[in-house]
Structure formats: C-alpha cells, structure tokens
Amino acid sequence: MKAYDIEVQRLKSLKHDHGLIEIDIDALVQTRALRDDQAATSRLQLPVEHARTLLLLLRQQLAELDKLQPRSRRHGRA
C-alpha cells in the first residue's frame, strides 16, 4: 500500500447522497516516502479555517440526514 500526503487547498462543496457524504476539494496529492519503521498511512493536511468550515458543513449535512429518519430511529432523540 502506498502512502500519500494530501494537502487540502480549497473546499468546494459537500453533499449527501444514498448514505454517502461527498466532499469536493482542490488538493495537492504527493506520494509519501516512508522509513522502514513507519506504517503505510496517508496524511491529510488542511488549514484550521478549512477544518472549521468542514466541521460546520458536516454538522449541517448530518442534521439534514437526521431529519430524514423517522422519529423512532433518531438515536433516542424525541
């Protein structure tokens, strides 16, 4: 498995469709050189302002998904 460094440069959109949340971004993706003692994991880097925006957008999308669930399936929310 290859590891990558992914640098988010711009958040473009976020939507949900059929149980998936899709995020459109502009990103710089580069292969990550690993040392022998490192696990093959990829790293996502994004500025704090983008992280805050992403968090707000995810909360909004999850709230919209919760509205679609019947009241009995809203995880104890009445």
C-alpha positions as a printed NumPy array, in Angstrom:
array([[  0.   ,   0.   ,   0.   ],
       [  1.299,   3.465,  -0.884],
       [  1.12 ,   6.408,   1.473],
       [  0.252,   9.926,   0.359],
       [  0.447,  13.463,   1.691],
       [ -2.826,  15.209,   0.848],
       [ -2.932,  18.986,   1.256],
       [ -6.416,  20.487,   1.02 ],
       [ -6.194,  23.816,  -0.759],
       [ -9.895,  24.63 ,  -1.192],
       [-13.215,  23.176,  -0.045],
       [-15.665,  23.343,  -2.949],
       [-18.83 ,  21.534,  -1.888],
       [-20.286,  18.935,   0.418],
       [-23.428,  16.88 ,  -0.133],
       [-25.031,  13.622,   0.89 ],
       [-26.472,  11.044,  -1.462],
       [-27.626,   7.49 ,  -0.747],
       [-25.849,   7.177,   2.599],
       [-22.567,   8.758,   1.483],
       [-21.216,  12.217,   2.169],
       [-19.274,  13.538,  -0.813],
       [-16.736,  16.347,  -0.425],
       [-15.379,  18.139,  -3.485],
       [-11.969,  19.698,  -2.85 ],
       [ -8.929,  21.07 ,  -4.602],
       [ -5.969,  19.183,  -3.166],
       [ -2.301,  18.594,  -3.746],
       [ -1.569,  14.853,  -3.54 ],
       [  2.003,  13.569,  -3.376],
       [  3.476,  10.149,  -2.727],
       [  4.896,   9.974,   0.784],
       [  8.337,   8.483,   1.343],
       [  8.316,   6.052,   4.264],
       [ 11.076,   4.867,   6.516],
       [ 11.266,   1.202,   7.474],
       [  9.774,   1.841,  10.923],
       [  6.74 ,   3.817,   9.655],
       [  3.308,   2.418,   8.869],
       [  1.949,   2.951,   5.357],
       [ -0.644,   5.584,   6.224],
       [ -1.652,   8.654,   4.288],
       [ -1.718,  12.103,   5.876],
       [ -4.408,  14.742,   5.325],
       [ -3.357,  18.338,   5.939],
       [ -5.767,  21.256,   5.917],
       [ -5.649,  24.781,   7.316],
       [ -7.545,  25.434,  10.556],
       [-10.045,  27.67 ,   8.728],
       [-10.849,  24.817,   6.317],
       [-11.144,  22.348,   9.219],
       [-13.636,  24.641,  10.967],
       [-15.638,  25.067,   7.758],
       [-15.592,  21.322,   7.129],
       [-16.836,  20.658,  10.664],
       [-19.72 ,  23.117,  10.22 ],
       [-20.658,  21.627,   6.853],
       [-20.553,  18.07 ,   8.211],
       [-22.779,  19.04 ,  11.145],
       [-25.237,  20.625,   8.705],
       [-25.324,  17.562,   6.467],
       [-25.746,  15.183,   9.408],
       [-28.615,  17.298,  10.76 ],
       [-30.312,  17.086,   7.355],
       [-29.84 ,  13.305,   7.326],
       [-31.333,  13.066,  10.827],
       [-34.43 ,  14.934,   9.619],
       [-34.987,  12.195,   7.039],
       [-35.027,   9.445,   9.691],
       [-38.331,   8.521,  11.353],
       [-38.567,   9.838,  14.927],
       [-38.205,   6.304,  16.335],
       [-34.776,   5.93 ,  14.665],
       [-33.189,   9.228,  15.754],
       [-30.927,   7.648,  18.376],
       [-33.064,   8.414,  21.4  ],
       [-33.958,  11.953,  20.337],
       [-37.665,  12.635,  20.797]])
